[in-house]
C-alpha cells in the first residue's frame, strides 16, 4: 500500500476508560494525519451518543438514516454504547478501523473482539494478544514460559486475599493495578504501611493488584512496527518514576533518542523486545518497556499494544530516529493491518 492509495476508514478515539483524554489526543492526531495522507476518515468514540459523534466530527452527515440513541447517558453507563457504535461502524463499511483507544475496553481486547465478531478489519494486535498484554499477571506467565526476564511479582486477586506472603518482601516494591496503563493507580513503596495504602489505591482501578520487585536503574523502551524494532529510548523523568504527569506534561521528562547504550545491551534489548512481542502474539505495532539495572541486566515490565500515537509520543520519536516520519509510520501500521486481512 503506497501513501498515495486512498481508503475510507474510521478512527476509534476516546472511550470510557481512565485514559480517555489521552486517547482523544492520540485519535485526533492520527485522524489528521490520515486526512493529510489523502484518506477519508470518520472519528468514532465508541462510548458517545449521536450528538457527541456529530460534535466530534463537526458534521451530522455520517449519521443520516442511522437509528442512533438521541438521549444523554450518564458516564457510568457509557459502556452500553460500545455495541451500538460497533454496529454503526459496520453500517459505514470502512476499509479499516484505526484503533486509537487506551486503557480498558480499548487495549484489553474488548473492542478488538467486537470488531472481530462484526468482521471489521482493524489495526494492531488481535483480541487475545491485547488481553494478554493488558493483564500483567498473564503477561508474566508468558514471559517466564519463554525465558524472558521480568521482575518478581505477587498477585492479589481480591481485596481480602491473604497477604501473609508479603511479610517476606524487601523494599522498595511497585504496586499497580493489574490491567491499567499510563501508570494509573501505580505507587512505589518503601515500607509495609505505605504498601497497604498503595494496595487499597490500586484496587480502586482493578479487581487484581500486582506487587512487583522494584528494579533500580534506567527506564528504557523499545518500539516495534511491522516486525521491525525501532531505536531504544531512555526515559529520564523528573519524578522518581515515569508517572502520569511525567508522561503527559511537557517538560516533566527528558528522552534520549536513541538511548546511549553499548552495542551488546542494545542488541539484547532489541532481541528481548521482539521475543516478548511475538510471545504474546502481538502484531502491527507495540512498545516494550524495560528497567535496566546497574549491572546492565534488562527486565521486561510490560507490553503496550496501543502506545500513544502523537508526533511527540515514544514510538513516533523512535521511528523518527530511524528515518520514518509520522505520516509514513501511520501508513505502515495500516499496511500491516490490511496485509493480515489479505487485502
ZALUMVO-448236 format. One record per residue (C-alpha): residue number from 1; residue in one letter; z, y negated, x. Coordinates in steps of 0.05 Angstrom, whole numbers, always signed. Layout:
BEGIN
<NUM,'A',<Z,Y,X>> ...
This chain:
BEGIN
<1,'X',<+0,+0,+0>> <2,'X',<-22,-66,+30>> <3,'X',<+15,-131,+19>> <4,'X',<-47,-155,-19>> <5,'X',<-40,-100,-71>> <6,'X',<-15,-123,-139>> <7,'X',<+32,-85,-184>> <8,'X',<+75,-100,-244>> <9,'X',<+148,-87,-234>> <10,'X',<+219,-100,-256>> <11,'X',<+276,-123,-211>> <12,'X',<+344,-99,-234>> <13,'X',<+397,-152,-220>> <14,'X',<+468,-169,-240>> <15,'X',<+502,-111,-276>> <16,'X',<+575,-110,-296>> <17,'X',<+608,-88,-231>> <18,'X',<+656,-128,-188>> <19,'X',<+596,-145,-144>> <20,'X',<+555,-176,-200>> <21,'X',<+549,-244,-167>> <22,'X',<+524,-214,-101>> <23,'X',<+473,-173,-140>> <24,'X',<+447,-235,-175>> <25,'X',<+435,-268,-108>> <26,'X',<+401,-207,-79>> <27,'X',<+358,-195,-141>> <28,'X',<+336,-268,-146>> <29,'X',<+315,-268,-73>> <30,'X',<+277,-202,-80>> <31,'X',<+242,-225,-143>> <32,'X',<+219,-289,-110>> <33,'X',<+191,-250,-50>> <34,'X',<+155,-202,-96>> <35,'X',<+122,-261,-131>> <36,'X',<+104,-291,-64>> <37,'X',<+71,-225,-47>> <38,'X',<+28,-231,-109>> <39,'X',<+64,-182,-156>> <40,'X',<+82,-192,-229>> <41,'X',<+157,-187,-235>> <42,'X',<+208,-188,-292>> <43,'X',<+282,-191,-276>> <44,'X',<+325,-144,-317>> <45,'X',<+400,-149,-320>> <46,'X',<+420,-80,-348>> <47,'X',<+484,-110,-377>> <48,'X',<+451,-170,-411>> <49,'X',<+435,-189,-482>> <50,'X',<+367,-215,-504>> <51,'X',<+387,-287,-497>> <52,'X',<+414,-274,-428>> <53,'X',<+350,-239,-407>> <54,'X',<+310,-298,-433>> <55,'X',<+352,-346,-392>> <56,'X',<+347,-301,-331>> <57,'X',<+270,-303,-333>> <58,'X',<+261,-373,-362>> <59,'X',<+219,-346,-419>> <60,'X',<+224,-301,-480>> <61,'X',<+152,-278,-474>> <62,'X',<+171,-209,-447>> <63,'X',<+217,-194,-505>> <64,'X',<+169,-207,-563>> <65,'X',<+166,-150,-611>> <66,'X',<+224,-113,-579>> <67,'X',<+285,-93,-620>> <68,'X',<+340,-124,-579>> <69,'X',<+413,-139,-594>> <70,'X',<+418,-213,-614>> <71,'X',<+494,-218,-613>> <72,'X',<+540,-233,-555>> <73,'X',<+581,-176,-527>> <74,'X',<+647,-182,-491>> <75,'X',<+643,-166,-417>> <76,'X',<+688,-104,-425>> <77,'X',<+634,-73,-468>> <78,'X',<+573,-94,-428>> <79,'X',<+565,-23,-402>> <80,'X',<+539,-3,-472>> <81,'X',<+477,-46,-459>> <82,'X',<+453,-5,-400>> <83,'X',<+417,+48,-441>> <84,'X',<+385,-5,-485>> <85,'X',<+358,-41,-425>> <86,'X',<+332,+23,-394>> <87,'X',<+293,+35,-458>> <88,'X',<+267,-37,-455>> <89,'X',<+245,-24,-384>> <90,'X',<+209,+40,-407>> <91,'X',<+174,-1,-460>> <92,'X',<+149,-51,-407>> <93,'X',<+117,+7,-367>> <94,'X',<+130,-21,-297>> <95,'X',<+95,+9,-237>> <96,'X',<+162,+7,-201>> <97,'X',<+234,-18,-211>> <98,'X',<+265,-52,-151>> <99,'X',<+340,-39,-157>> <100,'X',<+379,-98,-130>> <101,'X',<+445,-78,-161>> <102,'X',<+510,-70,-122>> <103,'X',<+575,-34,-139>> <104,'X',<+588,+13,-197>> <105,'X',<+531,+31,-244>> <106,'X',<+484,+6,-190>> <107,'X',<+498,+41,-125>> <108,'X',<+534,+102,-153>> <109,'X',<+474,+138,-184>> <110,'X',<+485,+119,-256>> <111,'X',<+426,+72,-263>> <112,'X',<+385,+118,-219>> <113,'X',<+399,+178,-265>> <114,'X',<+380,+137,-327>> <115,'X',<+314,+116,-294>> <116,'X',<+300,+188,-274>> <117,'X',<+312,+212,-345>> <118,'X',<+264,+158,-371>> <119,'X',<+214,+177,-316>> <120,'X',<+212,+106,-289>> <121,'X',<+199,+102,-213>> <122,'X',<+248,+60,-173>> <123,'X',<+265,+40,-102>> <124,'X',<+319,+70,-57>> <125,'X',<+356,+136,-58>> <126,'X',<+359,+184,-117>> <127,'X',<+418,+191,-164>> <128,'X',<+452,+248,-126>> <129,'X',<+447,+215,-58>> <130,'X',<+470,+148,-87>> <131,'X',<+531,+182,-118>> <132,'X',<+549,+219,-54>> <133,'X',<+544,+155,-13>> <134,'X',<+587,+115,-63>> <135,'X',<+641,+168,-67>> <136,'X',<+673,+161,+2>> <137,'X',<+711,+226,-2>> <138,'X',<+647,+265,-16>> <139,'X',<+610,+228,+39>> <140,'X',<+663,+250,+89>> <141,'X',<+655,+323,+68>> <142,'X',<+580,+319,+83>> <143,'X',<+593,+282,+148>> <144,'X',<+641,+336,+171>> <145,'X',<+594,+393,+149>> <146,'X',<+541,+361,+193>> <147,'X',<+588,+349,+252>> <148,'X',<+585,+274,+245>> <149,'X',<+645,+235,+269>> <150,'X',<+685,+198,+215>> <151,'X',<+757,+173,+213>> <152,'X',<+810,+220,+187>> <153,'X',<+829,+206,+115>> <154,'X',<+877,+225,+60>> <155,'X',<+855,+222,-13>> <156,'X',<+899,+204,-72>> <157,'X',<+864,+228,-135>> <158,'X',<+911,+194,-184>> <159,'X',<+967,+141,-181>> <160,'X',<+1022,+193,-190>> <161,'X',<+995,+242,-138>> <162,'X',<+1044,+267,-86>> <163,'X',<+1049,+221,-25>> <164,'X',<+1092,+267,+19>> <165,'X',<+1036,+276,+70>> <166,'X',<+1035,+201,+82>> <167,'X',<+1101,+207,+118>> <168,'X',<+1062,+235,+176>> <169,'X',<+1015,+175,+180>> <170,'X',<+1014,+130,+240>> <171,'X',<+995,+57,+232>> <172,'X',<+952,+18,+222>> <173,'X',<+915,+51,+164>> <174,'X',<+858,+27,+120>> <175,'X',<+869,+33,+45>> <176,'X',<+810,+25,-2>> <177,'X',<+782,+47,-70>> <178,'X',<+741,+110,-64>> <179,'X',<+679,+83,-99>> <180,'X',<+673,+8,-87>> <181,'X',<+632,-34,-39>> <182,'X',<+637,-102,-6>> <183,'X',<+709,-85,+16>> <184,'X',<+733,-97,-56>> <185,'X',<+806,-75,-60>> <186,'X',<+809,-59,+15>> <187,'X',<+872,-71,+57>> <188,'X',<+893,-57,+129>> <189,'X',<+968,-40,+131>> <190,'X',<+1019,-32,+186>> <191,'X',<+1079,-3,+151>> <192,'X',<+1099,+40,+91>> <193,'X',<+1119,-18,+46>> <194,'X',<+1051,-51,+54>> <195,'X',<+1019,+18,+46>> <196,'X',<+1049,+27,-23>> <197,'X',<+1027,-43,-45>> <198,'X',<+956,-31,-18>> <199,'X',<+952,+35,-55>> <200,'X',<+971,+1,-120>> <201,'X',<+918,-53,-108>> <202,'X',<+864,-1,-93>> <203,'X',<+880,+38,-156>> <204,'X',<+862,-24,-197>> <205,'X',<+789,-13,-176>> <206,'X',<+782,+62,-174>> <207,'X',<+811,+127,-201>> <208,'X',<+816,+152,-129>> <209,'X',<+843,+118,-66>> <210,'X',<+825,+135,+6>> <211,'X',<+875,+123,+62>> <212,'X',<+836,+124,+127>> <213,'X',<+854,+122,+200>> <214,'X',<+841,+52,+228>> <215,'X',<+794,+53,+288>> <216,'X',<+807,-7,+334>> <217,'X',<+745,-33,+367>> <218,'X',<+677,-61,+348>> <219,'X',<+643,-65,+280>> <220,'X',<+571,-40,+285>> <221,'X',<+518,-28,+231>> <222,'X',<+450,+6,+234>> <223,'X',<+397,-4,+181>> <224,'X',<+344,+48,+163>> <225,'X',<+277,+34,+129>> <226,'X',<+224,+87,+116>> <227,'X',<+260,+137,+162>> <228,'X',<+260,+85,+218>> <229,'X',<+325,+59,+249>> <230,'X',<+329,-16,+260>> <231,'X',<+364,-52,+317>> <232,'X',<+440,-45,+314>> <233,'X',<+480,-107,+294>> <234,'X',<+551,-123,+317>> <235,'X',<+592,-159,+265>> <236,'X',<+646,-207,+291>> <237,'X',<+687,-231,+230>> <238,'X',<+735,-290,+234>> <239,'X',<+788,-248,+198>> <240,'X',<+818,-184,+227>> <241,'X',<+767,-143,+189>> <242,'X',<+700,-154,+154>> <243,'X',<+727,-172,+85>> <244,'X',<+693,-202,+24>> <245,'X',<+699,-274,+48>> <246,'X',<+672,-257,+117>> <247,'X',<+613,-220,+85>> <248,'X',<+591,-275,+38>> <249,'X',<+619,-342,+61>> <250,'X',<+577,-380,+111>> <251,'X',<+608,-386,+180>> <252,'X',<+661,-333,+169>> <253,'X',<+625,-281,+213>> <254,'X',<+581,-280,+274>> <255,'X',<+526,-229,+282>> <256,'X',<+497,-205,+347>> <257,'X',<+426,-180,+334>> <258,'X',<+412,-134,+369>> <259,'X',<+482,-115,+390>> <260,'X',<+496,-116,+465>> <261,'X',<+508,-42,+476>> <262,'X',<+489,+4,+533>> <263,'X',<+429,+48,+523>> <264,'X',<+468,+112,+514>> <265,'X',<+512,+83,+459>> <266,'X',<+453,+50,+425>> <267,'X',<+415,+116,+423>> <268,'X',<+477,+152,+398>> <269,'X',<+487,+103,+341>> <270,'X',<+414,+108,+320>> <271,'X',<+417,+184,+321>> <272,'X',<+482,+186,+281>> <273,'X',<+456,+135,+230>> <274,'X',<+394,+175,+217>> <275,'X',<+432,+241,+213>> <276,'X',<+481,+210,+163>> <277,'X',<+424,+182,+122>> <278,'X',<+389,+250,+119>> <279,'X',<+454,+289,+109>> <280,'X',<+464,+254,+42>> <281,'X',<+390,+259,+25>> <282,'X',<+380,+184,+26>> <283,'X',<+311,+154,+23>> <284,'X',<+276,+87,+23>> <285,'X',<+328,+46,+60>> <286,'X',<+402,+45,+75>> <287,'X',<+453,+16,+122>> <288,'X',<+504,+58,+160>> <289,'X',<+569,+24,+181>> <290,'X',<+608,+44,+243>> <291,'X',<+670,+29,+282>> <292,'X',<+664,+40,+357>> <293,'X',<+730,+49,+394>> <294,'X',<+748,+24,+463>> <295,'X',<+723,+88,+494>> <296,'X',<+654,+77,+465>> <297,'X',<+661,+132,+412>> <298,'X',<+628,+115,+345>> <299,'X',<+657,+135,+277>> <300,'X',<+617,+131,+212>> <301,'X',<+653,+92,+158>> <302,'X',<+602,+95,+101>> <303,'X',<+530,+91,+80>> <304,'X',<+505,+34,+36>> <305,'X',<+446,+58,-4>> <306,'X',<+433,-11,-34>> <307,'X',<+451,-60,+21>> <308,'X',<+443,-135,+9>> <309,'X',<+372,-160,+8>> <310,'X',<+371,-234,+22>> <311,'X',<+339,-264,+84>> <312,'X',<+409,-271,+115>> <313,'X',<+433,-201,+97>> <314,'X',<+444,-150,+152>> <315,'X',<+384,-104,+140>> <316,'X',<+334,-163,+138>> <317,'X',<+367,-191,+201>> <318,'X',<+357,-124,+237>> <319,'X',<+286,-119,+211>> <320,'X',<+270,-189,+236>> <321,'X',<+296,-168,+305>> <322,'X',<+246,-110,+301>> <323,'X',<+189,-157,+285>> <324,'X',<+188,-143,+210>> <325,'X',<+192,-205,+166>> <326,'X',<+227,-206,+99>> <327,'X',<+164,-203,+57>> <328,'X',<+138,-142,+95>> <329,'X',<+206,-108,+91>> <330,'X',<+206,-112,+15>> <331,'X',<+136,-83,+14>> <332,'X',<+158,-25,+59>> <333,'X',<+214,-8,+11>> <334,'X',<+165,-8,-48>> <335,'X',<+114,+33,-10>> <336,'X',<+166,+87,+5>> <337,'X',<+185,+90,-69>> <338,'X',<+113,+95,-92>> <339,'X',<+99,+148,-40>> <340,'X',<+156,+190,-68>> <341,'X',<+120,+187,-136>> <342,'X',<+54,+207,-105>> <343,'X',<+25,+141,-126>> 
